[in-house]
Amino acid sequence: MKKTREELREELRQKSESLIESILDWYEANENPTMSQIEAQVLSIREKVGQETAQQLIQAQEAVRPPTAPLCPRCQQAMRAKGNKTKRIDGFIGTMVIQRAYYYCPTCQEGLFPPG
């Protein structure tokens, strides 16, 4: 089911707040951290926020536009949906874990995890 803008915003806000709390905990636990240490922590948080945001929006894409059954690359027959599969994807902003529909061709016995 498609998530509303408000639901996505709330999930992203909660994740961001959790990451902010973690960097504040780190800051309080480290007396007089150097500029390099602070920058490293901030960059780590920035990366995590970016990955989480991208992952949430990519995941929401399929709910907005459910994919039509693809044709088998080998025999060109319509493939059948076999549920969802989880896949780790390396993108520009790092590794994300997404779920997408998995398709199977009963004729060729080949599976397909559509790109997103």
N, CA, C and O of each residue as an XYZ file, in Angstrom:
464
protein
N       0.835     -1.173      0.000
C       0.000      0.000      0.000
C       0.888      1.247      0.000
O       1.938      1.285      0.641
N       0.441      2.250     -0.729
C       1.191      3.491     -0.841
C       1.211      4.239      0.492
O       0.179      4.399      1.144
N       2.395      4.692      0.882
C       2.510      5.509      2.090
C       2.215      6.952      1.722
O       2.553      7.416      0.633
N       1.584      7.647      2.644
C       1.312      9.057      2.411
C       2.587      9.857      2.645
O       3.549      9.371      3.240
N       2.568     11.078      2.168
C       3.692     11.988      2.388
C       3.957     12.131      3.887
O       5.107     12.152      4.325
N       2.884     12.229      4.663
C       3.022     12.398      6.110
C       3.659     11.168      6.753
O       4.488     11.297      7.653
N       3.273      9.978      6.294
C       3.868      8.749      6.837
C       5.358      8.679      6.513
O       6.172      8.335      7.370
N       5.706      9.005      5.276
C       7.126      9.009      4.902
C       7.894     10.042      5.716
O       8.988      9.765      6.207
N       7.319     11.236      5.858
C       7.981     12.294      6.621
C       8.218     11.845      8.059
O       9.299     12.058      8.610
N       7.205     11.223      8.667
C       7.324     10.783     10.057
C       8.400      9.713     10.213
O       9.193      9.764     11.152
N       8.431      8.747      9.300
C       9.462      7.704      9.370
C      10.857      8.299      9.217
O      11.778      7.924      9.942
N      11.013      9.223      8.276
C      12.319      9.857      8.068
C      12.692     10.751      9.250
O      13.857     10.812      9.641
N      11.705     11.440      9.816
C      11.974     12.298     10.977
C      12.452     11.462     12.156
O      13.409     11.833     12.835
N      11.789     10.336     12.403
C      12.179      9.469     13.518
C      13.596      8.932     13.327
O      14.388      8.911     14.268
N      13.909      8.504     12.118
C      15.249      7.976     11.848
C      16.293      9.076     12.025
O      17.350      8.846     12.612
N      15.995     10.273     11.515
C      16.928     11.396     11.641
C      17.143     11.772     13.099
O      18.271     12.021     13.523
N      16.057     11.813     13.867
C      16.183     12.139     15.291
C      17.020     11.101     16.022
O      17.808     11.444     16.902
N      16.854      9.848     15.665
C      17.644      8.781     16.277
C      19.134      8.970     15.980
O      19.978      8.785     16.856
N      19.443      9.338     14.746
C      20.845      9.565     14.374
C      21.411     10.797     15.075
O      22.570     10.800     15.490
N      20.603     11.833     15.205
C      21.046     13.033     15.923
C      21.322     12.694     17.383
O      22.322     13.139     17.947
N      20.444     11.910     17.996
C      20.669     11.487     19.381
C      21.970     10.702     19.506
O      22.709     10.871     20.475
N      22.248      9.847     18.531
C      23.473      9.041     18.607
C      24.722      9.911     18.517
O      25.706      9.639     19.204
N      24.704     10.949     17.687
C      25.891     11.810     17.600
C      26.019     12.670     18.853
O      27.133     12.965     19.286
N      24.900     13.074     19.441
C      24.973     13.831     20.694
C      25.476     12.949     21.834
O      26.244     13.412     22.678
N      25.055     11.690     21.869
C      25.578     10.744     22.864
C      27.086     10.586     22.693
O      27.837     10.598     23.668
N      27.518     10.437     21.442
C      28.951     10.306     21.164
C      29.696     11.549     21.649
O      30.750     11.443     22.276
N      29.143     12.725     21.353
C      29.788     13.980     21.722
C      29.930     14.107     23.238
O      30.970     14.536     23.736
N      28.885     13.733     23.962
C      28.940     13.805     25.424
C      29.914     12.789     26.005
O      30.518     13.038     27.049
N      30.070     11.664     25.350
C      30.960     10.612     25.855
C      32.429     10.875     25.529
O      33.314     10.272     26.136
N      32.692     11.762     24.585
C      34.070     12.058     24.177
C      34.441     13.474     24.587
O      34.001     14.456     23.990
N      35.266     13.547     25.624
C      35.671     14.846     26.127
C      36.643     15.503     25.150
O      37.672     14.923     24.802
N      36.313     16.703     24.716
C      37.154     17.490     23.812
C      37.549     16.754     22.529
O      38.739     16.596     22.258
N      36.578     16.303     21.738
C      36.941     15.650     20.483
C      37.580     16.659     19.526
O      37.295     17.855     19.576
N      38.430     16.155     18.674
C      39.092     17.027     17.700
C      38.118     17.374     16.577
O      37.065     16.755     16.428
N      38.499     18.372     15.801
C      37.682     18.757     14.654
C      37.539     17.579     13.685
O      36.458     17.345     13.144
N      38.619     16.849     13.470
C      38.582     15.689     12.563
C      37.627     14.617     13.069
O      36.898     14.012     12.282
N      37.626     14.379     14.372
C      36.718     13.384     14.943
C      35.257     13.817     14.787
O      34.388     13.013     14.448
N      35.009     15.095     15.040
C      33.648     15.619     14.882
C      33.213     15.511     13.423
O      32.100     15.072     13.132
N      34.093     15.911     12.513
C      33.760     15.836     11.087
C      33.471     14.403     10.655
O      32.541     14.161      9.886
N      34.252     13.466     11.139
C      34.041     12.058     10.784
C      32.669     11.582     11.255
O      31.974     10.868     10.533
N      32.283     11.978     12.465
C      30.973     11.591     12.988
C      29.842     12.231     12.184
O      28.853     11.575     11.858
N      29.996     13.511     11.870
C      28.970     14.220     11.105
C      28.833     13.620      9.705
O      27.718     13.447      9.212
N      29.948     13.304      9.068
C      29.895     12.687      7.734
C      29.212     11.326      7.780
O      28.472     10.964      6.865
N      29.459     10.586      8.835
C      28.813      9.285      8.992
C      27.297      9.440      9.117
O      26.539      8.686      8.507
N      26.864     10.412      9.902
C      25.433     10.674     10.075
C      24.824     11.137      8.752
O      23.732     10.708      8.380
N      25.535     12.010      8.048
C      25.036     12.501      6.758
C      24.834     11.347      5.785
O      23.830     11.292      5.074
N      25.784     10.435      5.758
C      25.687      9.273      4.874
C      24.475      8.412      5.240
O      23.728      7.973      4.366
N      24.294      8.180      6.533
C      23.174      7.345      6.980
C      21.824      7.993      6.672
O      20.889      7.306      6.261
N      21.714      9.303      6.865
C      20.464     10.007      6.557
C      20.180      9.917      5.059
O      19.041      9.682      4.653
N      21.205     10.103      4.244
C      21.031     10.003      2.796
C      20.597      8.619      2.363
O      19.688      8.473      1.545
N      21.247      7.599      2.910
C      20.890      6.224      2.558
C      19.469      5.899      2.983
O      18.711      5.301      2.220
N      19.108      6.285      4.184
C      17.762      5.995      4.695
C      16.701      6.713      3.865
O      15.662      6.136      3.545
N      16.965      7.971      3.520
C      16.011      8.729      2.712
C      15.833      8.087      1.344
O      14.708      7.881      0.890
N      16.943      7.771      0.692
C      16.868      7.132     -0.629
C      16.156      5.789     -0.543
O      15.310      5.473     -1.380
N      16.494      5.010      0.458
C      15.888      3.686      0.614
C      14.374      3.797      0.796
O      13.619      3.047      0.176
N      13.932      4.718      1.634
C      12.494      4.901      1.871
C      11.775      5.327      0.589
O      10.696      4.820      0.281
N      12.375      6.259     -0.157
C      11.729      6.750     -1.373
C      11.730      5.700     -2.478
O      10.755      5.580     -3.219
N      12.810      4.943     -2.594
C      12.866      3.866     -3.590
C      11.832      2.809     -3.255
O      11.132      2.312     -4.138
N      11.739      2.468     -1.988
C      10.770      1.467     -1.552
C       9.346      1.950     -1.819
O       8.486      1.157     -2.202
N       9.092      3.232     -1.623
C       7.756      3.790     -1.838
C       7.394      3.824     -3.320
O       6.213      3.805     -3.667
N       8.390      3.873     -4.192
C       8.149      3.916     -5.635
C       7.284      2.764     -6.107
O       6.334      2.972     -6.862
N       7.593      1.574     -5.682
C       6.849      0.411     -6.144
C       5.403      0.475     -5.683
O       4.504      0.031     -6.398
N       5.168      1.024     -4.496
C       3.799      1.140     -4.004
C       3.018      2.163     -4.826
O       1.814      2.013     -5.033
N       3.704      3.196     -5.289
C       3.054      4.230     -6.083
C       2.749      3.705     -7.480
O       1.651      3.903     -7.999
N       3.711      3.045     -8.078
C       3.559      2.516     -9.436
C       3.877      1.034     -9.433
O       5.006      0.650     -9.741
N       2.907      0.185     -9.091
C       3.202     -1.244     -9.088
C       3.673     -1.677    -10.474
O       3.085     -1.292    -11.484
N       4.724     -2.469    -10.516
C       5.254     -2.875    -11.818
C       4.303     -3.841    -12.520
O       3.629     -4.647    -11.880
N       4.264     -3.743    -13.827
C       3.528     -4.736    -14.593
C       4.444     -5.937    -14.758
O       5.668     -5.811    -14.708
N       3.849     -7.083    -14.950
C       4.655     -8.299    -15.089
C       5.563     -8.159    -16.308
O       5.084     -7.898    -17.411
N       6.859     -8.329    -16.115
C       7.780     -8.207    -17.246
C       7.707     -9.440    -18.143
O       7.195    -10.489    -17.753
N       8.228     -9.280    -19.339
C       8.343    -10.418    -20.249
C       9.657    -11.123    -19.979
O      10.660    -10.488    -19.655
N       9.645    -12.429    -20.112
C      10.855    -13.222    -19.934
C      11.860    -12.816    -21.009
O      11.512    -12.775    -22.188
N      13.097    -12.516    -20.624
C      14.098    -12.122    -21.612
C      14.419    -13.239    -22.613
O      14.889    -12.970    -23.718
N      14.168    -14.469    -22.226
C      14.501    -15.600    -23.094
C      13.361    -15.950    -24.061
O      13.586    -16.062    -25.266
N      12.123    -16.126    -23.532
C      11.020    -16.603    -24.385
C       9.958    -15.540    -24.671
O       9.034    -15.780    -25.449
N      10.085    -14.378    -24.052
C       9.162    -13.253    -24.258
C       7.733    -13.512    -23.763
O       6.804    -12.816    -24.171
N       7.556    -14.500    -22.894
C       6.249    -14.758    -22.290
C       6.150    -13.952    -20.990
O       7.161    -13.643    -20.360
N       4.915    -13.620    -20.601
C       4.717    -12.876    -19.354
C       5.180    -13.734    -18.176
O       4.862    -14.920    -18.083
N       5.935    -13.102    -17.286
C       6.424    -13.797    -16.100
C       5.377    -13.688    -14.991
O       4.503    -12.822    -15.038
N       5.469    -14.559    -14.004
C       4.527    -14.565    -12.879
C       5.206    -14.031    -11.624
O       6.377    -14.302    -11.360
N       4.436    -13.266    -10.864
C       4.949    -12.736     -9.598
C       5.098    -13.882     -8.606
O       4.222    -14.741     -8.497
N       6.222    -13.886     -7.881
C       6.495    -14.931     -6.884
C       6.744    -14.315     -5.510
O       7.504    -14.862     -4.711
N       6.111    -13.188     -5.236
C       6.310    -12.541     -3.944
C       7.415    -11.505     -4.012
O       7.869    -11.131     -5.094
N       7.841    -11.049     -2.849
C       8.888    -10.032     -2.763
C      10.205    -10.652     -2.342
O      10.237    -11.632     -1.598
N      11.278    -10.075     -2.820
C      12.631    -10.474     -2.439
C      13.361     -9.234     -1.941
O      13.100     -8.116     -2.385
N      14.267     -9.454     -1.023
C      15.104     -8.380     -0.506
C      16.438     -8.433     -1.221
O      16.999     -9.503     -1.454
N      16.934     -7.250     -1.566
C      18.209     -7.189     -2.275
C      19.022     -6.006     -1.775
O      18.489     -4.926     -1.520
N      20.328     -6.232     -1.641
C      21.257     -5.157     -1.292
C      21.727     -4.528     -2.594
O      22.167     -5.222     -3.510
N      21.630     -3.210     -2.664
C      22.000     -2.492     -3.876
C      23.034     -1.439     -3.516
O      22.862     -0.683     -2.560
N      24.103     -1.398     -4.288
C      25.123     -0.364     -4.114
C      24.795      0.786     -5.051
O      24.855      0.645     -6.273
N      24.448      1.929     -4.465
C      24.119      3.116     -5.249
C      25.179      4.183     -5.066
O      26.221      3.941     -4.457
N      24.910      5.361     -5.595
C      25.850      6.473     -5.475
C      26.077      6.876     -4.020
O      27.162      7.335     -3.659
N      25.049      6.704     -3.184
C      25.173      7.151     -1.795
C      25.461      6.024     -0.826
O      25.435      6.225      0.388
N      25.735      4.848     -1.345
C      26.083      3.734     -0.479
C      25.166      2.545     -0.690
O      24.394      2.492     -1.648
N      25.267      1.599      0.218
C      24.497      0.366      0.117
C      23.121      0.544      0.747
O      22.984      1.074      1.850
N      22.108      0.089      0.019
C      20.735      0.149      0.503
C      20.128     -1.243      0.405
O      20.539     -2.053     -0.425
N      19.156     -1.510      1.252
C      18.427     -2.773      1.206
C      17.002     -2.443      0.782
O      16.305     -1.682      1.452
N      16.574     -3.026     -0.340
C      15.223     -2.758     -0.824
C      14.483     -4.063     -1.079
O      15.092     -5.119     -1.254
N      13.172     -3.969     -1.097
C      12.326     -5.110     -1.451
C      11.643     -4.783     -2.760
O      11.141     -3.677     -2.957
N      11.631     -5.749     -3.642
C      10.960     -5.609     -4.929
C      10.277     -6.922     -5.265
O      10.623     -7.978     -4.734
N       9.301     -6.834     -6.156
C       8.619     -8.038     -6.618
C       9.614     -8.916     -7.381
O      10.464     -8.415     -8.117
N       9.496    -10.205     -7.196
C      10.335    -11.187     -7.884
C       9.447    -11.930     -8.867
O       8.345    -12.351     -8.516
N       9.915    -12.093    -10.086
C       9.136    -12.754    -11.137
C       9.817    -14.029    -11.588
O      11.039    -14.165    -11.538
N       8.976    -14.968    -12.035
C       9.463    -16.289    -12.436
C       8.775    -16.687    -13.740
O       7.572    -16.484    -13.904
N       9.547    -17.252    -14.663
C       9.002    -17.749    -15.923
C       8.839    -19.262    -15.802
O       9.833    -19.981    -15.708
N       7.593    -19.759    -15.803
C       7.397    -21.204    -15.669
C       7.914    -21.980    -16.882
O       8.255    -23.157    -16.765
N       7.973    -21.333    -18.033
C       8.459    -22.002    -19.241
C       9.972    -22.191    -19.194
O      10.476    -23.300    -19.369
N      10.684    -21.102    -18.956
C      12.157    -21.139    -18.961
C      12.744    -21.440    -17.588
O      13.927    -21.759    -17.471
N      11.929    -21.341    -16.563
C      12.357    -21.538    -15.180
C      13.455    -20.554    -14.784
O      14.420    -20.909    -14.107
N      13.282    -19.314    -15.223
C      14.218    -18.251    -14.870
C      13.513    -17.243    -13.979
O      12.317    -16.991    -14.125
N      14.273    -16.672    -13.057
C      13.743    -15.650    -12.173
C      14.265    -14.285    -12.566
O      15.294    -14.164    -13.231
N      13.538    -13.253    -12.145
C      13.929    -11.884    -12.469
C      13.588    -10.975    -11.298
O      12.462    -10.966    -10.801
N      14.563    -10.229    -10.878
C      14.384     -9.202     -9.851
C      14.529     -7.877    -10.586
O      15.655     -7.460    -10.861
N      13.420     -7.194    -10.918
C      13.519     -5.993    -11.748
C      14.366     -4.907    -11.103
O      14.323     -4.722     -9.887
N      15.129     -4.196    -11.905
C      15.882     -3.062    -11.372
C      14.924     -1.954    -10.980
O      13.811     -1.870    -11.499
N      15.372     -1.081    -10.039
C      14.484     -0.021     -9.586
C      14.936      1.320     -9.944
O      14.270      2.303     -9.617
